[in-house]
Amino acid sequence: MHAYYIKTLIKVLKAGKPEAECLLYNSGIRDVDLEKELNLTAQQLDIISNNAIEMSRDSQLGLLVGSSMDISSQGIFGYAIITSTTIGDALKLMLRYNKALLPSIDVKMLSRENRVEVIIKAPHLPDNLERFYIELLYAAIMRSGNTLIPKGRASVHVEFQYDVPYDKAPYQQLFGSKVKFNSTRSVLSFDETSLNLAIVTANPVARDIFRRECDRLLSRDTHRGMISERVQEVLLQSGTEFPTSMRVANQLHMSESTLQRRLAKEGYKFQQLLDQVRNKLAHEYLTGTQLTINEIASLLGFSDAANFRRAFKRWSKQTPTAVRNQTLSIT
């Protein structure tokens, strides 16, 4: 996720290699690291973001970056959001996982006078950096909302604590006409009925699976650099068509032989990891959904239910029906 964030900064800044090096200056990150999974500290993110502000000399940079963030490019976090049931669910999810992307800011969602408010505070940061983060997150929320539901259906108000900018047009284009400056606080608010709007890409089954995986990724603080973990993440994010080892190797920017060699050092084979991912998803489907065995087999890439049953019994020492019946007996 952080690699995507930095690449978005580079794109907005229209930065070439020399500028990218300036962007990463003093952060401990190199441009070659952007092809890897990155988990940056709050300090590293603040340094990089501050470098971006100084390079652009544009007080509206946060607005530009947030408007450029494509929800579908944010991996497992993006999938969890676009499969949410309503705008309210998606918003809660974005704020829940905000600490993974922007750990320096404090975000709260409050109900007030039939409206739901998103309030961002970071008083410990310099004013320009706090403003950058506020505008980035508010713009990203609006960009996501416009992706998930038809534009204009949600009633949005936004207030900013600072003076009227040199150009109000970008704000009005993104947030609508109800933009207020010189306010006593910075807040983005929605009327409560807007949050009940259904998302066109909603998928409750997939949502629950993606959310559990998001929680696992956020809570994980060890083995982050292990290639086996990165392979599993690629497989989990692939949807229903699992990639071959060659495609995974390409995605991780290495040859297939290098991937196999590095996995072997960690005691794994690619097929073993693919089976682990399929087994995990199979248990999720069996215990958390009403999908039939045939449907689950198809989702996991099996040609028929019989092959799935044999594989599942090899993985779990139980049949799919037995696992589902155990869940039913508990409930």
N, C-alpha and C positions, 0 to 999 in steps of 0.2 A: 504494500500500500504506500509506503513512504517513497519507494522508487517511482511509483506513478506520480506522486505529488511533486517530486523534484523534476520529473520529465515535463510535467505540466508547466511548472515555473519556467523551464528552459524554452518551452514552446511559446509561451506568452511573451517572454523577453526576446524571442527570436535570436537566441544565443547560439553562437557557434562554439567550437571547442575552447578557444581562449576565454570566452565569456562564461562558459560552463565551469571552467576552473576557478574563475573569480567568484562565481556563485557558491562554490563549495569551499572557498577559502576558510581555513581555520576551523573546519568542522570535523576533520578527521576522515572525510569521505572523498573518494576519488571518482572521476567520471566513469571509470571501468566498473566501479561498484554498482552502478545504476542498472546493470544487467543481472544483478542478483536480488534476492529477497532482502530488503532492508528493514531493520527495526531500530529506528533512531531514538535517541534520548530527547527529552524536551529541550535541553540546552543545544543539541545539534540542530534541531529544527528551528529554534529561535535564531541561531547564528545564520543558517542558510536563508531563512525568511528575511532577516535584517539585511543580509547581503543583496537579496533581490530588490528590496525597497531602495537601497542606495544606488543600485545599478540602474533602476528604471527611472528614479526621480519622479515617479507618478504616484500621487496620493491615492489614486483609485486603483492601484495594482491589485489589491485584495478582491475588488469587484470583478476585475478581468480574469483573475485566476479561478475564483469560485464559479464564474459563468462558463469556464472552459472545462470543468471537471465532468467527465462523462461517467455516469453511474454504472454503465455496463462494463467499463474498463477497470473497475475496482475489485475484481476477483470475487471471492466468496462473500465479502461484505456487500458488494453491489447486488449479487444474486439474492441475498437475504432481503434487501430492501425492495427490489422490484417484484418479489413474490409475496410481499405483504398484502393483507386484505384491504386495508383502507389507508388514506393519507395519514391519519393519526397514528396508525401502527407503524408506518414507514418512518414518520418523524421521530417517534419514540425510539425506534431502532437506531436511527442516525445519531441521536443524542447519546444513546447508551454506549455506542461504540466510538463516540467522538474522541475519547481519551486515547484511543489507539492511533488516531491521526494527528490531533492537535492537543497534546497533553498539557500545554502551558495555560490553557484557558478553562474557566469554570463555566459550564453551561447548565441552565436550569429551565424547566418548563413548568409554568404556573397558570392556573385558571383565575380569570378576573373579569367580571362583568360580561359573562357569556362569550369571552374570548380566551384563547389559549396563547400564552406569551412565551417566546423563546428569548431568554435573557442571557447575555454573555458578559462575563467580567474577567479582567486580567489586570488589576490595578498595580501589580508588581512589575509589569512590563512598561517600557517606554510608550508614550502616547501613540507614536506612529505605528509601532508593532501591534499594539492592542487594536487600533483601528483596522490595520491590515487583516488581522484574524477575524474580527467581527464582520467585516464586509465579505471576506472569503466564505465564512460559514453561512451567512445569510444568502449570499448569491448561490452557493452550492445547494442549499435547501430549495431555493426557487427553481434552479435548473433541474433538480431532481423531480420536483413537483410537476413541472411542465412536461417532463418525460413520462410521468406516470399517469397523468390525467389530462384531458383537453385543457388548453390554456384559457384562462379567464373564468374558470368555474369556481375557483376558491377566492374568498374575500380576504385580502391581505393588507395589513397596515405595517408600516415600518417607521421607526424613529431613530435618529442619530443624535448623539450628544454634542457633536461638534458643529462648526459653522457651515453655512451653505457652501458647497464646493464650486469650483470655477465653472463646472459644466454639470447641470442637473439631469441632462437628457439620459445618460446611461442608467441612472437610478430610476427614473420614471419609466424607462423602457423595460427594466427588469422587474420592478416592484409595483408599477402602476402609478397613478397620479397621487395617491395618498402617502407621500413621502414627506416626513417632517424633520427639519434640522433644528439645531439649537434647543434640543429637548433636554429634559432633566435626566434622561437615561437613553441607552440604546436598546431597542426591543423590536423584535419581529413578531407580529401577532396574526392569528387566524380566528375567524368566527368558528364556534364549536361545530356548526353544521358542516363546514367545509372539511373538517377532519374525518367526517363520516363518508366522504366520497369514496366510491370503490375504485380500486386500481385495476386497470385493464389487464395487467400481466399477473394478477393475483394467482397464487397456487399454494394453498395452505399446507399441503403435504411437503412440497419442496421447501417452503418457508421454514418449517420446523426443523428440517434436516440442516439447512444452511445456518440457521441460528445456533443450533447446537455446535456446529463446526466453528462458527465465529467465536463462541464462548471458549471452545477448546484452544483455538489459536491465541486468543487474548490471554488466557490463563497460563499458557506455556511459556516458561522462562528458561528452559534448558533444551539442549539438542537442536537449537534453532539453526545452527549451521550445518547440521547433518544432511547429507544428500538424500538419505532415505525419507526424511521428513519433507523435503522439498518435492520429491517425486510424489508422495502421497497427496500433497496439497494440489499439485497439477492434476492428478487423477480425480480428486474430489471436485475440482472446479470444472471438469470437462463435461458435465451434464450426463447424458445417457450413452454417448459414444466415447468409449475409453480409447485414448490414443495408444499407439504402439510405442515400444521403447525408443525407437528412432525418433518419433515425433516429440516425445518427452525430452530426449537428449537435445534436440534442436531448440526446444523451448528454454532449456537451461543453458544453452549456448556452449555445448560440448558435443564431442562425437559419441556415437553409441558405444563404442568400445571403452571410452573414458568413463561413461556413465556406469557400465557394467563393472569396470575395475573398481570404481569408487564405492559402488554398492557392495561389492564383495569384501572390501576392507571393513565395512560395517556389519558384515555377516548376512547380507540380503541378496536376493535375486529379484529382478523386476517382476516376474510372475508372482512371486511371493507377496510383494507389496500390492499388486493389483488384486490378488485374492483377499488381502486384508481389507482393502477399501470396499470391495464388493461385499464382503462379509459384514462389515460395519453398516453399509447402506441397507443390506438385506434385513438385518435386525431392526433398523430404524423403520423400514417399511412394514415389517411384520408386526411390530409392537405398537407402532404409532399411527397406522393407517388401516383402512378397510380394503386396500387393493387386493385383488385375487392373486393367487400364486402365479398364474399365467402372466398377469400384468407386471408383477415384480420381476419375473424371469426376463421379460422383454426389456424392462427398464435397465436391468443389469447386463444386457447384451448377450443373453443366452438364446440359442435358436429355438428352444422349447422348454417346457416346465420340467421335463424329466431330467435334462442335463443340469438345470438349476438345482433340483432336489439332490442329485448325486453330489454336486459340488458343495452345497450347503452342509450336507451331512459330513463330508470330508473336513470342512472347516470347523464345524461346531459340534460334531458328534451327536447331533440331533437333527430331526427332520424339520422343515419349515412349519408344518402343521403343529408339531409338538411345541415349538416356541410360541406360536400364536395362541395355542390353547392354554399355555401357562399364563400368558398375559390376561386372557379372558377370565381365568379362574381367580386371579388376583383382584381384578376389578369387580 
